[in-house]
């Protein structure tokens, strides 16, 4: 695993283990170096990444620790970050 591509929170979550390493329980933000090729899109889909029908360079998905490891080793993946839960900003409705 290329830990240099993981943010601190995702590194802790992956290191904490617990459960089966193939269980998809990590909500992850995936940043790519450029829009993915068809082959890369397929690999992202198999890893559980959403929104792979577009040519965006920032995608999200629910990944397993194994998926994080596999994607972190790809040269076309710039970084992987643990995504926090979204909530409204104070005073914004």
Secondary structure, DSSP 8 states (H G I E B T S, - for coil): --GGGB-HHHHHHHHH--S-TT---EEEEEEESSS--HHHHHHHHHHTBS-TTS--SEEEEEE-HHHHHHHHT-TTEEEEEE-------TT--
